[in-house]
């Protein structure tokens, strides 16, 4: 029996490990509540990039996009947090 790295099982395992790594990094960047917006924006843009090119390194791409989209994601998260607070206090 020969070991074939291109077998469907090993390709699936490679993809699974890449997504597990991406989810772990995402959860780590969510620990401070302030970074929820940038983390979600980076995750969404990383997933759209993966949809176009399957061979990207997900964790590295996520961290790059997290740094690049930090200000816009933070501004969006602050706006959502203010609106959610206003709705909760209005109830």
C-alpha positions in Angstrom: 0.0 0.0 0.0 1.4 3.3 -1.0 0.9 6.7 0.7 -0.7 9.1 -1.7 -0.8 12.7 -0.5 -3.2 13.7 -3.3 -5.9 11.2 -2.2 -9.3 12.7 -1.5 -9.0 11.9 2.2 -5.8 13.8 2.6 -7.0 16.8 0.6 -10.1 16.9 2.9 -7.9 16.6 6.0 -5.7 19.5 4.7 -8.7 21.7 4.1 -10.2 20.7 7.5 -7.0 21.7 9.3 -6.7 25.0 7.5 -10.3 25.9 8.5 -9.7 24.8 12.1 -6.7 27.0 12.2 -8.7 29.9 10.8 -11.4 29.4 13.3 -9.0 29.3 16.2 -7.3 32.5 15.1 -10.7 34.1 14.7 -11.7 33.1 18.2 -8.5 34.5 19.6 -9.0 37.8 17.9 -12.5 37.9 19.3 -11.4 37.8 22.9 -11.3 41.6 23.3 -14.8 42.6 22.6 -13.6 45.7 20.8 -12.2 43.7 17.9 -15.5 41.9 17.0 -16.1 44.2 14.0 -12.6 43.9 12.5 -12.5 40.1 13.1 -15.8 39.6 11.3 -14.8 41.8 8.4 -11.5 40.0 8.0 -13.2 36.6 8.3 -15.7 37.5 5.6 -13.2 38.9 3.2 -10.9 35.8 3.8 -13.8 33.5 3.0 -14.6 35.5 -0.2 -10.9 35.2 -1.2 -10.9 31.5 -0.5 -14.0 31.2 -2.7 -12.1 32.7 -5.6 -8.7 30.9 -5.0 -8.8 27.6 -3.0 -5.0 27.4 -2.5 -4.5 30.5 -0.3 -3.1 30.1 3.2 -6.1 31.0 5.3 -4.5 32.0 8.6 -1.9 34.2 7.0 -4.5 35.8 4.7 -6.8 36.4 7.7 -4.1 38.1 9.7 -3.2 40.3 6.8 -6.8 41.3 6.2 -7.4 41.8 9.9 -4.6 44.4 10.0 -5.7 46.0 6.8 -9.4 46.3 7.7 -9.0 47.1 11.4 -10.1 50.8 11.3 -13.1 50.2 9.0 -14.3 47.2 11.0 -13.8 49.0 14.3 -15.9 51.9 13.0 -18.7 49.6 11.8 -18.7 47.7 15.1 -18.9 50.9 17.2 -21.9 52.0 15.1 -23.6 48.6 15.6 -22.9 48.7 19.3 -24.3 52.2 19.7 -27.5 51.2 17.8 -27.9 48.0 19.8 -27.4 49.9 23.0 -30.0 52.5 22.0 -32.5 49.7 21.1 -31.9 47.9 24.4 -32.3 51.0 26.5 -35.4 51.9 24.4 -37.1 48.7 25.4 
